[in-house]
């Protein structure tokens, strides 16, 4: 992961977007799981 710190800004943006997407997906999954609870 440290390697990414040295990559170009464009790559850095790609990684940030990926991280944000993963976070959103995880949150959506968590919300869905919670809404299944009684």
PDB file of N, CA, C and O in Angstrom:
ATOM      1  N   UNK A   1       0.823  -1.205   0.000  1.00  0.00           N
ATOM      2  CA  UNK A   1       0.000   0.000   0.000  1.00  0.00           C
ATOM      3  C   UNK A   1       0.861   1.260   0.000  1.00  0.00           C
ATOM      4  O   UNK A   1       0.487   2.265  -0.603  1.00  0.00           O
ATOM      5  N   UNK A   2       2.006   1.212   0.669  1.00  0.00           N
ATOM      6  CA  UNK A   2       2.875   2.389   0.723  1.00  0.00           C
ATOM      7  C   UNK A   2       3.321   2.788  -0.681  1.00  0.00           C
ATOM      8  O   UNK A   2       3.570   3.963  -0.952  1.00  0.00           O
ATOM      9  N   UNK A   3       3.419   1.800  -1.570  1.00  0.00           N
ATOM     10  CA  UNK A   3       3.851   2.079  -2.944  1.00  0.00           C
ATOM     11  C   UNK A   3       2.951   3.129  -3.587  1.00  0.00           C
ATOM     12  O   UNK A   3       3.417   3.983  -4.342  1.00  0.00           O
ATOM     13  N   UNK A   4       1.669   3.057  -3.282  1.00  0.00           N
ATOM     14  CA  UNK A   4       0.710   3.968  -3.894  1.00  0.00           C
ATOM     15  C   UNK A   4       1.030   5.426  -3.600  1.00  0.00           C
ATOM     16  O   UNK A   4       0.711   6.304  -4.402  1.00  0.00           O
ATOM     17  N   UNK A   5       1.659   5.692  -2.453  1.00  0.00           N
ATOM     18  CA  UNK A   5       1.944   7.078  -2.073  1.00  0.00           C
ATOM     19  C   UNK A   5       2.887   7.725  -3.086  1.00  0.00           C
ATOM     20  O   UNK A   5       2.895   8.946  -3.241  1.00  0.00           O
ATOM     21  N   UNK A   6       3.685   6.901  -3.774  1.00  0.00           N
ATOM     22  CA  UNK A   6       4.663   7.445  -4.717  1.00  0.00           C
ATOM     23  C   UNK A   6       4.096   7.554  -6.133  1.00  0.00           C
ATOM     24  O   UNK A   6       4.741   8.123  -7.013  1.00  0.00           O
ATOM     25  N   UNK A   7       2.896   7.013  -6.360  1.00  0.00           N
ATOM     26  CA  UNK A   7       2.363   7.038  -7.725  1.00  0.00           C
ATOM     27  C   UNK A   7       1.866   8.424  -8.103  1.00  0.00           C
ATOM     28  O   UNK A   7       1.738   9.316  -7.264  1.00  0.00           O
ATOM     29  N   UNK A   8       1.595   8.572  -9.376  1.00  0.00           N
ATOM     30  CA  UNK A   8       1.172   9.876  -9.899  1.00  0.00           C
ATOM     31  C   UNK A   8      -0.179  10.287  -9.314  1.00  0.00           C
ATOM     32  O   UNK A   8      -0.929   9.435  -8.837  1.00  0.00           O
ATOM     33  N   UNK A   9      -0.493  11.570  -9.347  1.00  0.00           N
ATOM     34  CA  UNK A   9      -1.770  12.059  -8.819  1.00  0.00           C
ATOM     35  C   UNK A   9      -2.972  11.369  -9.457  1.00  0.00           C
ATOM     36  O   UNK A   9      -3.979  11.117  -8.796  1.00  0.00           O
ATOM     37  N   UNK A  10      -2.854  11.068 -10.740  1.00  0.00           N
ATOM     38  CA  UNK A  10      -3.975  10.418 -11.422  1.00  0.00           C
ATOM     39  C   UNK A  10      -4.241   9.057 -10.779  1.00  0.00           C
ATOM     40  O   UNK A  10      -5.384   8.699 -10.496  1.00  0.00           O
ATOM     41  N   UNK A  11      -3.154   8.305 -10.555  1.00  0.00           N
ATOM     42  CA  UNK A  11      -3.301   6.998  -9.922  1.00  0.00           C
ATOM     43  C   UNK A  11      -3.861   7.178  -8.517  1.00  0.00           C
ATOM     44  O   UNK A  11      -4.691   6.393  -8.059  1.00  0.00           O
ATOM     45  N   UNK A  12      -3.396   8.217  -7.847  1.00  0.00           N
ATOM     46  CA  UNK A  12      -3.851   8.463  -6.479  1.00  0.00           C
ATOM     47  C   UNK A  12      -5.359   8.691  -6.464  1.00  0.00           C
ATOM     48  O   UNK A  12      -6.060   8.190  -5.586  1.00  0.00           O
ATOM     49  N   UNK A  13      -5.852   9.447  -7.437  1.00  0.00           N
ATOM     50  CA  UNK A  13      -7.294   9.706  -7.526  1.00  0.00           C
ATOM     51  C   UNK A  13      -8.052   8.407  -7.768  1.00  0.00           C
ATOM     52  O   UNK A  13      -9.121   8.178  -7.201  1.00  0.00           O
ATOM     53  N   UNK A  14      -7.481   7.567  -8.619  1.00  0.00           N
ATOM     54  CA  UNK A  14      -8.125   6.284  -8.911  1.00  0.00           C
ATOM     55  C   UNK A  14      -8.276   5.485  -7.626  1.00  0.00           C
ATOM     56  O   UNK A  14      -9.326   4.903  -7.355  1.00  0.00           O
ATOM     57  N   UNK A  15      -7.204   5.468  -6.840  1.00  0.00           N
ATOM     58  CA  UNK A  15      -7.199   4.708  -5.592  1.00  0.00           C
ATOM     59  C   UNK A  15      -8.213   5.301  -4.616  1.00  0.00           C
ATOM     60  O   UNK A  15      -8.948   4.567  -3.954  1.00  0.00           O
ATOM     61  N   UNK A  16      -8.250   6.629  -4.528  1.00  0.00           N
ATOM     62  CA  UNK A  16      -9.207   7.274  -3.614  1.00  0.00           C
ATOM     63  C   UNK A  16     -10.638   6.937  -4.035  1.00  0.00           C
ATOM     64  O   UNK A  16     -11.491   6.667  -3.189  1.00  0.00           O
ATOM     65  N   UNK A  17     -10.896   6.953  -5.346  1.00  0.00           N
ATOM     66  CA  UNK A  17     -12.239   6.624  -5.838  1.00  0.00           C
ATOM     67  C   UNK A  17     -12.591   5.185  -5.489  1.00  0.00           C
ATOM     68  O   UNK A  17     -13.718   4.882  -5.096  1.00  0.00           O
ATOM     69  N   UNK A  18     -11.604   4.304  -5.641  1.00  0.00           N
ATOM     70  CA  UNK A  18     -11.811   2.895  -5.336  1.00  0.00           C
ATOM     71  C   UNK A  18     -12.142   2.733  -3.857  1.00  0.00           C
ATOM     72  O   UNK A  18     -13.075   2.020  -3.486  1.00  0.00           O
ATOM     73  N   UNK A  19     -11.353   3.414  -3.015  1.00  0.00           N
ATOM     74  CA  UNK A  19     -11.583   3.343  -1.565  1.00  0.00           C
ATOM     75  C   UNK A  19     -12.992   3.828  -1.232  1.00  0.00           C
ATOM     76  O   UNK A  19     -13.698   3.210  -0.436  1.00  0.00           O
ATOM     77  N   UNK A  20     -13.394   4.937  -1.847  1.00  0.00           N
ATOM     78  CA  UNK A  20     -14.724   5.495  -1.581  1.00  0.00           C
ATOM     79  C   UNK A  20     -15.806   4.510  -2.012  1.00  0.00           C
ATOM     80  O   UNK A  20     -16.815   4.340  -1.328  1.00  0.00           O
ATOM     81  N   UNK A  21     -15.584   3.869  -3.143  1.00  0.00           N
ATOM     82  CA  UNK A  21     -16.564   2.907  -3.646  1.00  0.00           C
ATOM     83  C   UNK A  21     -16.709   1.744  -2.673  1.00  0.00           C
ATOM     84  O   UNK A  21     -17.818   1.307  -2.363  1.00  0.00           O
ATOM     85  N   UNK A  22     -15.568   1.252  -2.196  1.00  0.00           N
ATOM     86  CA  UNK A  22     -15.586   0.126  -1.259  1.00  0.00           C
ATOM     87  C   UNK A  22     -16.323   0.526   0.007  1.00  0.00           C
ATOM     88  O   UNK A  22     -17.120  -0.240   0.548  1.00  0.00           O
ATOM     89  N   UNK A  23     -16.043   1.751   0.477  1.00  0.00           N
ATOM     90  CA  UNK A  23     -16.695   2.232   1.695  1.00  0.00           C
ATOM     91  C   UNK A  23     -18.203   2.274   1.491  1.00  0.00           C
ATOM     92  O   UNK A  23     -18.967   1.845   2.356  1.00  0.00           O
ATOM     93  N   UNK A  24     -18.633   2.798   0.332  1.00  0.00           N
ATOM     94  CA  UNK A  24     -20.067   2.898   0.039  1.00  0.00           C
ATOM     95  C   UNK A  24     -20.701   1.513  -0.015  1.00  0.00           C
ATOM     96  O   UNK A  24     -21.792   1.293   0.510  1.00  0.00           O
ATOM     97  N   UNK A  25     -19.995   0.580  -0.659  1.00  0.00           N
ATOM     98  CA  UNK A  25     -20.518  -0.779  -0.782  1.00  0.00           C
ATOM     99  C   UNK A  25     -20.660  -1.414   0.589  1.00  0.00           C
ATOM    100  O   UNK A  25     -21.682  -2.029   0.893  1.00  0.00           O
ATOM    101  N   UNK A  26     -19.627  -1.263   1.421  1.00  0.00           N
ATOM    102  CA  UNK A  26     -19.673  -1.832   2.766  1.00  0.00           C
ATOM    103  C   UNK A  26     -20.825  -1.229   3.554  1.00  0.00           C
ATOM    104  O   UNK A  26     -21.543  -1.942   4.255  1.00  0.00           O
ATOM    105  N   UNK A  27     -21.000   0.077   3.440  1.00  0.00           N
ATOM    106  CA  UNK A  27     -22.076   0.757   4.168  1.00  0.00           C
ATOM    107  C   UNK A  27     -23.434   0.263   3.674  1.00  0.00           C
ATOM    108  O   UNK A  27     -24.340   0.025   4.472  1.00  0.00           O
ATOM    109  N   UNK A  28     -23.572   0.111   2.363  1.00  0.00           N
ATOM    110  CA  UNK A  28     -24.843  -0.355   1.804  1.00  0.00           C
ATOM    111  C   UNK A  28     -25.147  -1.756   2.327  1.00  0.00           C
ATOM    112  O   UNK A  28     -26.289  -2.065   2.668  1.00  0.00           O
ATOM    113  N   UNK A  29     -24.124  -2.596   2.389  1.00  0.00           N
ATOM    114  CA  UNK A  29     -24.317  -3.960   2.886  1.00  0.00           C
ATOM    115  C   UNK A  29     -24.730  -3.932   4.349  1.00  0.00           C
ATOM    116  O   UNK A  29     -25.643  -4.643   4.768  1.00  0.00           O
ATOM    117  N   UNK A  30     -24.037  -3.091   5.122  1.00  0.00           N
ATOM    118  CA  UNK A  30     -24.334  -2.995   6.550  1.00  0.00           C
ATOM    119  C   UNK A  30     -25.760  -2.505   6.756  1.00  0.00           C
ATOM    120  O   UNK A  30     -26.495  -3.041   7.585  1.00  0.00           O
ATOM    121  N   UNK A  31     -26.144  -1.487   6.000  1.00  0.00           N
ATOM    122  CA  UNK A  31     -27.496  -0.931   6.125  1.00  0.00           C
ATOM    123  C   UNK A  31     -28.531  -2.001   5.777  1.00  0.00           C
ATOM    124  O   UNK A  31     -29.544  -2.137   6.464  1.00  0.00           O
ATOM    125  N   UNK A  32     -28.278  -2.749   4.724  1.00  0.00           N
ATOM    126  CA  UNK A  32     -29.215  -3.785   4.304  1.00  0.00           C
ATOM    127  C   UNK A  32     -29.340  -4.843   5.400  1.00  0.00           C
ATOM    128  O   UNK A  32     -30.441  -5.301   5.707  1.00  0.00           O
ATOM    129  N   UNK A  33     -28.217  -5.224   5.980  1.00  0.00           N
ATOM    130  CA  UNK A  33     -28.228  -6.229   7.042  1.00  0.00           C
ATOM    131  C   UNK A  33     -29.004  -5.710   8.251  1.00  0.00           C
ATOM    132  O   UNK A  33     -29.771  -6.448   8.870  1.00  0.00           O
ATOM    133  N   UNK A  34     -28.801  -4.438   8.579  1.00  0.00           N
ATOM    134  CA  UNK A  34     -29.464  -3.865   9.746  1.00  0.00           C
ATOM    135  C   UNK A  34     -30.967  -3.751   9.524  1.00  0.00           C
ATOM    136  O   UNK A  34     -31.754  -3.946  10.450  1.00  0.00           O
ATOM    137  N   UNK A  35     -31.365  -3.434   8.287  1.00  0.00           N
ATOM    138  CA  UNK A  35     -32.798  -3.267   8.006  1.00  0.00           C
ATOM    139  C   UNK A  35     -33.512  -4.621   8.044  1.00  0.00           C
ATOM    140  O   UNK A  35     -34.740  -4.671   8.108  1.00  0.00           O
ATOM    141  N   UNK A  36     -32.750  -5.714   8.004  1.00  0.00           N
ATOM    142  CA  UNK A  36     -33.367  -7.048   8.077  1.00  0.00           C
ATOM    143  C   UNK A  36     -33.704  -7.415   9.517  1.00  0.00           C
ATOM    144  O   UNK A  36     -34.503  -8.317   9.767  1.00  0.00           O
ATOM    145  N   UNK A  37     -33.084  -6.702  10.463  1.00  0.00           N
ATOM    146  CA  UNK A  37     -33.346  -7.004  11.868  1.00  0.00           C
ATOM    147  C   UNK A  37     -34.769  -6.603  12.240  1.00  0.00           C
ATOM    148  O   UNK A  37     -35.297  -5.631  11.697  1.00  0.00           O
ATOM    149  N   UNK A  38     -35.386  -7.324  13.140  1.00  0.00           N
ATOM    150  CA  UNK A  38     -36.748  -6.997  13.589  1.00  0.00           C
ATOM    151  C   UNK A  38     -36.781  -5.665  14.317  1.00  0.00           C
ATOM    152  O   UNK A  38     -37.844  -5.232  14.763  1.00  0.00           O
TER     153      UNK A  38
END
